[in-house]
Every structure is written in structure tokens, then in C-alpha cells.
Amino acid sequence: MATDPSEYDEAVPHIKAHLARVGRAVGRIWTAHAGQPYGQVRPALVEALEKEDAGRMVPQLVDLFARQISEGTEPPILTSTRDINDGEQR
């Protein structure tokens, strides 16, 4: 099954926009809830993702972000979205 390269070019802006929405939601929850119990972090993260219109995510990824925030470990998505946004400004 071959993929038309133009499909990739058309998808990239949508992927970047989705990652930016996820990054904003994760960043807000990281700022407000880092180090708090997982049971508090995950529902707050789900709500933030829904508010950013990024609620359609693999549940395991939401679990991973929530666990990282709860443990006080900055989720890599925050660095990745900063890199994406920096790249657009150049």
C-alpha cells in the first residue's frame, strides 16, 4: 500500500496543531499539579485535554502523562511542543 507524499504534507499542520493542544493541556496540569497524587492528576489532565479539544488520545498515553506529572517528572511532550513551536518561528 503506497502513500501519496502530498497526504503527508497535508497532515503535518494538523498533527502540529494537535501536539500543540496536547502540550498546552499537559503544561497547564504540570504547572498546577506536579507532585500531586495520580488520582488527582489524571482527571484534571483529562479535563484539560477536553478543553483544548485534544481529548481523543490513547488512554495509555494519558496514563503516562498523568504518572509523569504525579511523579514530578516533566513529560517529554512539553519539550517536544516547545521545539515544534520554536521551529515555526524561524
KOLROVEX-679004 format. One line per 8 residues: for each residue z, x, y of C-alpha. Coordinates in steps of 0.02 Angstrom, whole numbers, plus 50000, padded with zeros to 5 digits. Layout:
BEGIN
Z:X:Y; ...
//
This chain:
BEGIN
50000:50000:50000; 49939:50084:50159; 50020:50054:50327; 49918:50047:50485; 49985:50180:50607; 49970:50056:50750; 50102:49948:50666; 50223:50092:50682
50181:50114:50867; 50209:49928:50896; 50376:49929:50803; 50455:50081:50889; 50501:49994:51053; 50583:49852:50956; 50681:49974:50847; 50739:50072:51000
50794:49912:51086; 50891:49856:50932; 50976:50026:50915; 51023:50019:51099; 51102:49846:51075; 51197:49908:50922; 51251:50064:51016; 51317:49961:51162
51417:49847:51047; 51488:49992:50945; 51527:50088:51104; 51625:49943:51180; 51726:49921:51022; 51752:50109:51005; 51821:50114:51182; 51935:49964:51159
51989:49981:50977; 51980:50163:50918; 52125:50198:50801; 52172:50014:50778; 52184:49934:50605; 52020:49896:50517; 52069:49712:50506; 52065:49702:50696
51915:49814:50724; 51789:49731:50608; 51800:49554:50680; 51791:49624:50857; 51638:49725:50807; 51552:49575:50728; 51582:49475:50887; 51517:49616:50998
51360:49635:50891; 51327:49448:50904; 51349:49452:51094; 51221:49594:51102; 51101:49494:50993; 51117:49629:50860; 51214:49527:50732; 51085:49541:50594
51145:49701:50513; 51180:49757:50337; 51364:49713:50307; 51398:49886:50234; 51342:49965:50397; 51459:49853:50496; 51598:49903:50375; 51557:50087:50401
51560:50074:50590; 51722:49975:50586; 51803:50101:50469; 51749:50247:50579; 51815:50162:50735; 51978:50119:50647; 51998:50299:50590; 51966:50360:50766
51803:50445:50717; 51662:50418:50841; 51520:50333:50746; 51359:50437:50746; 51262:50287:50815; 51340:50323:50984; 51266:50499:50989; 51100:50436:50921
51081:50300:51051; 51126:50421:51190; 50988:50536:51127; 50864:50391:51122; 50908:50337:51298; 50902:50516:51362; 50729:50536:51285; 50665:50384:51379
50724:50453:51545; 50623:50614:51530
//
